[in-house]
Amino acid sequence: MDDARQTESAQALHWNGLAGRAWVEAQDVLDQMLKPFQELLVEAIVPGSGGQVLDVGCGTGSTTLAVGRLLGANGRCVGVDISEPMIAAARARAEREGSPVSFIRADAQTHAFAPASFDMIISRFGVMFFEDPIRAFANLRHAARNDAELRFVAWRSAAENPFMTTAERAAAPLLPDMPTRPPDAPGQFAFADQHRVHRILEESGWGGAEIRPIDVACTLPETAMVYYLTRLGPLGSILHEADAPMRARVIDTVRAAFDPYVHGAEVRFTAACWMVRAEARSVSRGEAPA
């Protein structure tokens, strides 16, 4: 079910390279860290209700599997992600669990989903990476039935999430080529501006958007910190290019910068995010959504 026509966009190259492999290797830690958001999304699923659900940017499949468990025998949950390493990991997890969920390796922005085939579309931090978000959400609207629900979680601003930028800020004086995060560019904080999110949804055929701020307590083991800060995010994308002495210096500097978040064996931080809900506006048969 892979999309053979998927182009090698910047996001495809990123998530099929070091970033995708790093997420797979840190799967257990990241799933535990982000579990509160998964729970917020799946609370909309009525156990045993059936239904057709699409999980966008499903990664290694934790949320897809959780939804599949709730839907019951008459339901179907499909996960889609651009990353081959993560989709491979998700399929392996589903096989081990004996879950009927399925996964598509494709760009949800352009993939030819069956029209009007989903009752609900969800995403845990997967929709901020679209290179053309209006086109992407219009494509998702095409895949949704009239009045289907869209629910997703996205990060608010970098300023409101200092934990998420600690590594790059601490390493920047040592690594002048550290990648920057241009405003509104595809990436973690692309949906920081709620007015922009409203506009994207409105222009792509989704109505009744509700965007509310949520502040969620997250944790990860202190033993996972060095892996987390050296393999993920902007620092993870370039640290491997440094020589051994510089890598050691950067790691020591960045690890010290996280000390305020370390409480014994646990790292604690607050994630400032948006919980977004919208509905697929009804359109006449044969009419394309706006």
N, C-alpha and C positions, 0 to 999 in steps of 0.2 A: 504493500500500500504506500510505498515511498513515492514522493513526487519527483519523477525523473527529470522534470523540466526546471527544478529548483536552480536558480542562478547563484553564483558565488558572490553574493553581496557582502558588504563589510560585516554585517551581523552573522551571516553564514560562516564566513572565514573565522570570525572570533569564536563562535560557539562550537565549531567543529575542530578547533585547535586546542591550545593550552587551557582556555577557560572551560570548555566542555569537559575535558578530562579531569581538571581539578575539581569540578562540581561532582563528578562521579566518585572520585576518590574520597571526597568529604561528605558523601551522601548522608550518612547516618547523623553526623554532627549538624549539618544544615537542616535536615528534616526536623530534628529535635528543636533547633533554634527557631524555626519558622512554623512549628506546629500550632501555636496560637492562631495564626492567620488561616491555616487549613481548617481549624475548628470553626472559625467565623464564617467561612464559606460553606462548609458542609451542613451547617445548622439549618440552611434553607431546604435541605433535602428531607422529605418525609419518608421515614423508613418503610420499605416495601411498596413505595408508590409507583415504581416503574418510571417511565420517562426516558428521554434521550438527552444526554448531557455532553457538552463539549468542554474540555479543559484545555485552555490555550496557554502555550508556553509551559507544558506539563513537566518539563525537566525529567527527573528520574522516576516520576510517576506516583509519588506519595498521595497527592490529593486525588488523582484519578482513581487510585485503588480504594481510597476511603469512600469516595462517592459510589463506586461500584458495589461496595459492601452494603451500602444503605439502600440502593435502588431496588434490589431484589431481582428475582429471576426474570421479571417482565421488563426490566430496565436495561439501558445500555449506556456506558460511559466511554467516550473516546478521548484520548489525549493526543495533542499535536505539539510538536516542537521541531525547531530547525536543526537541533544538534543530534547528529548520528550517535556519538558516544552516550548521550543521556537517554535517547530513545532505546538504544540497545540495553542499557541498564534497566530501564522501565519494563521492557518486554521480559527480561530475565526475572524481575521481581514478580510480575504477573504470572509467569509460568510456575515459579516456586510456590506461589500462593494458590494456584489453581483458579485464578480469577478470570472471568469472561471479558474483562475490559480489553480494549484494543488501542493500539498506538500508531500514529502516522508520523513519519519523518517528512516534514514539509514546512514551508513558510506559510503561516496562516494568513498572511497578507494577500497571497495570490492563489492559494490552493483551491482547486475546484471541488469544494464540498457539494454534496447533494443539496439542491435547493430546499428550503423549508424543512430541514430534517432534524432540528434540535429544539427542545422545549426550554432549555436553559444553557447559557454559555457562562463559564466561570474562568477566573484566572488568578493565581497567586503570584504576583510580581512578574507576569509574563508579557504584558501588553505595552510596556514602556519602550520596547526595543524595535517597534515598527519604524521603518524608514519613511513610510507614508501612512501615518495613522488614520487619516480620513479614508483612504482607500482600503486599509486593513479592516476598519470597523464596518465599512460598507460591505465588504466581502463576508464578514461574520453575520451582518444583518441578512444577507442573501441566504446564509445557511440556517437562519433562525425562522421558526414559524411565527406567524402574526401573534403578537402579544407575548412572545417568549421573553424570559427574564435574562438580563445581563448582570452579573455580579463580579466585581474584581477588586483586588487590593493593589494599591500603588503607593510608592513612597512620596512623602511630601518633600520639602526642600532639603538641600544639603545642610543649610544652616540649622535646620531643626533636627538633623540627624548627625551630630558630631562624631558619634562612634563610627559611622560608616565612612568617614573621611579622615579619621585619625592617622591611618597608615600613610596615606599619600601626603598629608600635611607634614608629618614627622620626617618622611624620607625626602621631600622635595629639596631641601638644602644640599643633600648628598647626591641626588640624582636629578640634574637639571632637565633631563629629557622626559620627566614624568608626564604621562598623558594628562591633558586637561579634560574638563567636562563642560563643553559648550552648552549654554542654556537652550532648552527645547530639543537638543540633539538626541537621537536614540540612546537610551541608557537608563541607569537607575533612577535618575531624578527628572526624567523627561516630562512627567506629569505633575510636577510640583505646583504648577499654576492651575488651580481648580477652574478658572474661567476658560482656560484653553481646553481643558478636558470637556467642559460643558459644550464648547463650540464644536469640538471633534465629534462628540456623540450626536449632537443635533444635526450636523451636516452629513452624517453617515447613516441616518435613518433610525436613530434611537431616540426615544422621547421620555419625558418624565424623569430626567436624570436627578438623582439624589446623591450628593457628594458630602460625606460627613467626615470630620477628622477623628481619627482614633489614635491613641497612644498606648502601645502594647509593651508590656515587660517581656524581655527575651533573655535567654541564658544560653551559655555554651560552656563546656569544660575548660578550665584553665590549661589543661594539657593539650588542647587543640589550638591554642592561640597562635603559636608560631606557624603552623600550617595555614591557618586562616589568614594571617597577615602577609604571608609571603607568596601565596598561590592565587589569591582571589583579588578582584578589583584592579585598579590601575597599577598598583605596585606589583601585583602578581604577573602582569602582562610584560614587565620589563626587567624584573629583578634577575631573571635567569641570564640576562645579557651581561651582568656585572661580573668582575673577577671575584675569586674567593675572598680575598681580604675585604673588598668593598661590600660583598654580600653579608659577611659577618658583621661589619660595622653598621650596615643598614638595619639588620635584624635586631641588634642590640639597642639601637636608637629607637626603632619603632616599637619594640616590645616594651620598653620603658614608658613610652607615651601612653600605653594602655593601662598603666598601673591604677589610675583612678577607677577603672571599671572592674578590677579584680578583687574578689571577696573570697579569700581562701581558695578553695578548689573550683570556684565558680566565677564566670565572667557575666556581669549583668549590665544591661543597657535598656533604654527605652526607644522603641521604634515609632517614629512619627509618620503616620500613613493616612491615606484616604481609603475609606470604604465606599465604593461606588456601586450604585444600582441604577438600571435603566430598563426600559421595555422596548421591544421591537414594535415600532409603529405599524399599524395595519396598512397594508397596501392591497390594491386590487390584483386579482390573478393576472399574471403577465406583465404587471407594472413593476419596474425596478424601484427599489427604495431610493429615497433622495440622497 
